Amino acid sequence: MKEHKFVEIEDFLIDPIFQQYCGEENDLSIQYWENYLKNNPHQAETIDRAKRLYQILSANRRPIQKQLHQFKQTVTDKTTYQKPTPIINYWKWASIAAVLLAVLSVGYYFLNLEKDGTVSTAVVFSQQNLSTKKGEKKEFTLPDGTVVKLNAASQLQLSEDFNQHERRVKLIGEGFFEVQKDAEKPFLVETEDFDIKVLGTVFNVKTYPEASESEAFLLEGLIEMHSKGKNGNAILIRPNQRVSIQRSSKLIPMEEQKLSSPKQQGAKEIVIHELVEDLAAEEINDIAWKNGRLVMADQDFEEVKYMLERWYDVEIELAGEKIKDYRFTATFSNESIQEALKALQDVQPFNFKIYGKKITISEN
């Protein structure tokens, strides 16, 4: 076999012998790479990551096999097994970028495509902007090992220097975080209303722009929440506590809430809820969405409208002021949008008409 310089993950991915090794297609290829590993133990981690990436690509067999074939042809035409020159290196990277852009949607790799179109797992390496559409949920593994699951219609932006000195992200929508512990690199979540600082913990943040409030719920560990604004304060949230913050409000520390009301502080109400019951994680309403349950807890129709739109990928028009004040408590999992609306009709009287993805709800 000819000499080939293997340094980065991409160097392994474009090598046909390495691809045969990953797919266990050829005994000679397997023997070659097993010997290579013995002679180059310092590259074991890089080889393992490259192998996993190739297997991820091969597992998703929609247009990817065709793209991989084109990828190999393109790169082979412009790469030799001799010491690379700057020009060859340029073409190699250009080819890699072009194909990975087309196949992998720039920088993250999907696993386990669900029947309903949602993606259960994605491994993130260089992509800074992660998002979900209405009607889907995605789980991402960030470069530091942190696992984030995004609810429908959500966005997560990683800072350009993520995992260098700190791990900073910005969230719009809802996300469930299982943060990898790293005392030297704090994990920071920025939202419109507050920032959260953690070292390693499990928590949920909900901050949809159209919602009347944003909130954080802590399942494990300890997080520090900082309010936005010139006079911002900070509070500590402990396990099984949820902090709900009204929009445009000033965060009031827990000890101050016991002494004065929000009106006295010149701010809207800040509520700290404590989960008293000893419930299993899958039974907690605050994170029910990640377990496939849509929970409404005494919420008005306007709030329910947004929840249904995100969950079912529909557009809903509420025709009439009276119905906007209707309140609902319900839980849905596998129901269709029509079944969900019929169930809500048993609670409050209203009419609805469905036109594809558009729904009109009117007074009865």
C-alpha positions in Angstrom: 0.0 0.0 0.0 1.2 3.5 -0.8 2.2 6.0 1.7 -0.7 8.2 2.8 -0.4 10.9 5.5 -3.2 10.6 8.0 -3.6 13.5 10.4 -7.2 14.7 10.5 -10.5 12.8 10.5 -11.0 13.8 6.9 -7.8 12.1 5.8 -9.2 8.8 7.0 -12.7 9.3 5.6 -11.5 9.8 2.0 -9.2 6.7 2.0 -10.9 3.8 0.3 -9.0 1.2 2.3 -10.2 2.9 5.5 -13.8 2.8 4.2 -13.5 -1.0 3.6 -12.1 -1.3 7.1 -15.1 0.6 8.6 -17.5 -1.5 6.6 -15.7 -4.7 7.4 -15.7 -5.5 3.7 -12.2 -6.8 3.3 -10.0 -8.9 5.5 -6.8 -7.4 4.2 -8.1 -3.9 4.9 -9.1 -4.9 8.5 -5.6 -6.4 9.0 -3.9 -3.3 7.6 -5.7 -0.9 9.9 -5.4 -3.1 13.0 -1.6 -3.1 12.4 -1.8 0.7 11.8 -3.5 1.1 15.1 -0.8 -0.9 16.9 1.9 1.2 15.4 0.1 4.5 15.9 -1.7 4.3 19.2 -1.6 8.1 19.6 -4.1 8.2 16.7 -6.6 5.8 18.3 -9.1 8.5 19.2 -9.0 10.2 15.8 -9.4 6.8 14.1 -12.3 5.9 16.3 -14.1 9.2 15.6 -13.5 8.8 11.8 -14.8 5.2 11.9 -18.0 6.3 13.8 -18.6 9.1 11.3 -18.3 6.7 8.4 -20.7 4.3 10.0 -23.1 7.2 10.6 -22.9 8.1 7.0 -23.4 4.6 5.8 -26.4 4.0 8.2 -28.5 6.7 6.6 -29.0 5.2 3.2 -31.2 7.8 1.4 -29.1 9.7 -1.1 -25.9 9.4 0.9 -24.4 6.3 -0.8 -24.6 8.1 -4.1 -23.1 11.2 -2.6 -20.3 9.2 -1.0 -19.5 7.6 -4.4 -19.3 11.1 -6.0 -17.3 12.2 -3.0 -14.7 9.5 -3.4 -14.4 10.1 -7.1 -14.0 13.9 -6.6 -11.4 13.5 -3.9 -9.5 10.7 -5.6 -9.1 12.9 -8.7 -7.5 15.6 -6.7 -5.6 13.7 -4.0 -2.5 11.4 -4.2 -0.8 9.3 -1.6 2.3 11.5 -1.8 3.2 14.4 0.5 0.5 17.0 -0.2 1.2 20.3 -1.7 -0.8 23.4 -0.7 -2.8 23.1 -4.0 -3.7 19.5 -3.3 -4.6 20.3 0.2 -6.9 23.1 -1.0 -8.8 20.8 -3.4 -9.1 18.1 -0.8 -10.7 20.5 1.7 -12.9 22.0 -1.0 -14.1 18.6 -2.0 -14.7 17.5 1.6 -16.6 20.7 2.3 -18.8 20.5 -0.8 -19.9 16.9 -0.3 -20.4 17.1 3.5 -22.4 20.3 2.9 -24.7 18.4 0.6 -24.9 15.2 2.5 -24.8 16.3 6.1 -26.3 19.8 6.2 -23.1 21.4 7.4 -21.3 20.1 10.4 -23.6 17.7 12.3 -24.4 14.1 11.5 -27.8 12.5 12.1 -28.6 9.1 13.6 -31.8 7.1 14.0 -34.3 8.7 11.8 -37.7 8.4 13.4 -40.8 7.3 11.5 -42.5 10.6 12.2 -39.6 12.6 10.7 -37.9 13.6 13.9 -34.2 12.9 14.4 -33.4 11.3 17.7 -29.6 11.8 17.7 -27.1 14.0 16.0 -23.4 14.3 16.7 -22.2 17.9 16.4 -18.6 18.9 15.6 -18.4 22.3 13.9 -21.9 23.5 13.3 -22.7 26.7 15.3 -26.5 26.9 14.6 -28.7 24.0 15.5 -32.5 24.1 15.1 -35.7 22.2 14.9 -38.8 22.8 12.8 -42.4 22.7 14.0 -43.5 19.1 14.6 -40.0 17.7 15.2 -37.5 17.1 18.1 -33.8 16.5 17.8 -31.1 15.4 20.1 -27.5 16.7 19.7 -24.2 15.7 21.3 -22.1 18.8 21.5 -18.3 18.8 21.1 -17.8 18.7 24.9 -20.0 15.7 25.3 -23.0 17.6 26.5 -26.3 16.2 25.2 -29.1 18.6 24.2 -32.5 17.7 23.1 -34.4 20.6 21.3 -38.2 20.7 21.3 -40.1 21.8 18.2 -39.4 25.3 16.7 -36.3 25.9 18.7 -32.8 27.2 18.0 -29.5 26.7 19.7 -26.4 28.7 18.7 -22.9 27.7 19.9 -20.3 30.4 20.3 -17.5 30.4 17.9 -15.0 29.5 20.6 -17.2 26.9 22.2 -15.3 24.6 24.5 -12.1 26.6 24.5 -12.3 28.6 27.7 -16.0 28.3 28.3 -19.1 26.6 26.7 -21.5 29.3 25.8 -24.8 28.8 23.9 -27.9 30.9 23.1 -31.3 29.3 23.2 -34.6 30.3 21.6 -37.4 27.9 22.2 -37.0 24.9 24.5 -34.1 22.6 25.3 -33.3 19.8 27.7 -29.6 19.8 28.7 -27.4 17.1 30.2 -24.2 19.0 30.7 -20.9 17.2 30.7 -19.0 18.2 33.9 -15.9 20.4 33.4 -15.0 22.7 36.3 -12.5 24.6 34.1 -15.0 25.4 31.4 -18.4 26.6 32.7 -21.5 25.9 30.6 -23.5 29.1 29.9 -27.0 29.3 28.4 -28.2 32.7 27.2 -31.9 33.5 26.7 -33.9 36.6 26.1 -34.9 36.9 29.8 -32.1 35.3 31.8 -28.7 33.5 31.6 -27.9 30.2 33.3 -24.4 29.1 34.5 -23.6 25.5 35.3 -20.7 23.2 35.7 -22.4 19.9 35.1 -26.1 19.2 35.6 -29.5 18.2 34.0 -32.1 20.9 33.4 -34.8 22.2 31.0 -35.2 25.7 29.7 -38.3 27.0 27.9 -38.2 30.5 26.3 -40.4 30.7 23.3 -40.7 34.3 22.0 -44.5 34.2 21.8 -45.0 32.8 25.3 -46.1 35.1 28.2 -43.3 33.7 30.4 -40.0 31.8 30.2 -38.9 29.2 32.7 -36.1 26.9 33.8 -36.6 23.5 35.6 -33.7 21.7 37.3 -33.7 18.0 37.5 -30.1 17.3 38.9 -27.3 19.4 40.2 -27.3 23.2 40.8 -27.6 26.1 38.4 -27.2 29.8 38.8 -29.7 32.1 37.0 -28.9 35.7 36.2 -31.6 38.1 35.1 -31.2 40.4 32.1 -31.0 44.2 32.5 -29.0 46.8 34.4 -30.3 45.9 37.8 -30.2 42.1 37.3 -30.0 39.7 40.2 -29.0 36.1 40.6 -30.6 33.1 42.3 -29.6 29.5 42.7 -32.0 26.8 41.5 -32.0 23.5 43.3 -33.3 20.1 42.0 -37.0 19.8 41.4 -37.4 23.6 41.3 -38.9 25.6 38.5 -38.5 29.3 38.0 -41.2 31.0 35.9 -40.5 34.6 34.8 -43.0 36.9 33.3 -41.8 38.8 30.2 -40.1 42.1 30.8 -39.8 41.4 34.5 -37.0 41.8 37.0 -35.8 38.6 38.6 -36.3 38.8 42.3 -34.0 36.6 44.6 -35.8 33.9 46.5 -35.2 35.5 49.9 -36.6 38.9 48.7 -39.7 37.2 47.4 -40.6 36.2 50.9 -40.4 39.8 52.1 -42.1 41.8 49.4 -44.5 41.3 46.5 -43.6 41.8 42.8 -45.7 45.0 42.7 -43.6 46.5 45.6 -40.5 45.7 43.6 -41.9 47.3 40.4 -41.8 44.0 38.5 -44.2 41.3 37.3 -44.5 38.2 39.3 -41.6 35.8 39.6 -42.7 32.3 40.8 -40.5 29.6 42.1 -42.3 26.2 42.1 -41.0 23.3 44.0 -41.9 19.7 42.9 -43.1 18.1 46.2 -43.9 14.7 44.9 -41.2 12.2 44.3 -41.9 11.5 40.7 -39.9 9.6 38.1 -38.3 11.8 35.4 -40.8 10.6 32.8 -43.7 11.7 34.9 -42.6 15.3 35.4 -44.7 17.7 33.3 -41.9 20.2 32.8 -40.0 17.7 30.7 -42.9 15.6 29.4 -42.3 16.8 25.8 -39.0 14.9 25.6 -40.8 11.7 26.4 -43.4 12.4 23.7 -46.2 14.0 25.8 -47.8 17.4 25.2 -49.0 18.7 28.6 -51.4 21.6 29.1 -51.8 22.8 32.7 -54.6 25.2 33.1 -53.5 27.3 30.1 -55.6 29.7 28.1 -56.5 29.0 24.5 -53.9 31.5 23.1 -51.1 29.6 24.9 -52.6 26.3 23.8 -52.8 27.5 20.2 -49.0 28.0 20.1 -48.4 24.7 21.8 -50.5 22.9 19.2 -48.9 24.8 16.3 -45.4 23.7 17.4 -46.3 20.1 18.3 -48.4 19.4 15.1 -46.8 21.7 12.6 -50.0 23.6 11.9 -51.3 27.2 11.8 -54.3 28.0 14.0 -56.5 31.1 13.8 -58.7 31.8 16.9 -61.8 33.6 15.5 -63.4 35.3 18.5 -62.3 37.0 21.7 -64.3 34.9 24.0 -62.6 31.6 23.2 -59.2 33.1 23.9 -60.0 33.0 27.6 -60.9 29.3 27.6 -58.6 27.3 29.8 -57.5 23.7 29.4 -55.7 21.0 31.3 -54.9 18.0 29.1 -52.2 15.5 28.1 -51.7 14.2 24.5 -49.2 11.8 23.1 -50.1 9.9 20.0 -53.3 11.7 19.2 -53.7 13.4 15.8 -54.5 17.2 15.8 -58.1 16.3 15.0 -58.3 14.0 18.0 -56.7 16.5 20.2 -59.1 19.3 19.2 -62.1 17.0 19.7 -60.8 16.1 23.2 -60.5 19.9 24.0 -64.1 20.3 22.8 -65.2 18.1 25.7 -63.8 20.7 28.1 -65.0 23.9 26.4 -67.5 24.3 23.5 -66.0 25.6 20.2 -66.0 24.7 16.5 -63.0 24.0 14.3 -62.3 23.5 10.6 -59.2 21.9 9.2 -57.8 22.9 5.8 -54.6 21.0 5.3 -52.2 22.6 7.8 -54.4 25.6 8.5 -57.1 25.4 11.2 -59.8 27.9 12.1 -61.3 27.7 15.6 -64.5 29.7 16.4 -67.1 30.1 19.1 -69.8 27.5 19.3 
